[in-house]
Amino acid sequence: MSVRALVDARPDVDDLVCRAVQGDQDARRDLFESIHGMVVRYCRSRAAPASMTSISADDIAQEACIAVLTALPSYRQQGKPFIGFVYGIARHKLADAYRSAARSRSTPVAEVPDRPTDEMGPEQRALAGFAAVLAGELLTQLSEGQQEIIRLRVIVGLSVEETADTLSMSPGAVRVGQHRALTKLRGLLASRKRLDGIKA
């Protein structure tokens, strides 16, 4: 199923928000499920693994979703999409986590499991980590606006219109920004491959 189809398959968020604001517990649960995946993807795309020593991107996403539900009673629609409200809270939670990580001097260590696990082994984790670091490095070479467009369009899976509303841009500007960002990323990746080939 395509990202667009997945987005279209989500429950009507506006209806869920309206019911959740009125105290409907089923709507609150459905709303949480509707936004959670998008928030996780967004937080994972923004979190720098090396700096997140005490809290993971998934934990930040969980906190952001809980904060959204906590803020629902005072939420008022003001002509902007609800996803922009969610996105703003997620950005604040990420900023809080970065500040907290910068102050923390601890280095948590995972417990040794009692039995074998189905999780990725060291080689798979290393390869996945390398790909994530490379993607993060390339992304930082885009402008802040282009980074946000790529995160919301490609990683979170928002439509052009949802992204435009969230970033207070026109849909045309989002399309142009996305095209330019992807073109630049392709060029940077090609240059990186050529450079790696020369080094080898």
CORFENVEN-V392626 format. One record per helix or strand of 2 or more residues. SS is the DSSP state (H for helix, E for strand). FROM is the first residue (numbers start at 1). TO is the last residue. If there is no record, write none. Layout:
BEGIN
ss={SS & SS}
from={FROM & FROM}
to={TO & TO}
END
This chain:
BEGIN
ss={H & H & H & H & H & H & H & H & H}
from={3 & 13 & 25 & 57 & 82 & 122 & 144 & 160 & 171}
to={9 & 21 & 46 & 74 & 103 & 139 & 156 & 167 & 199}
END
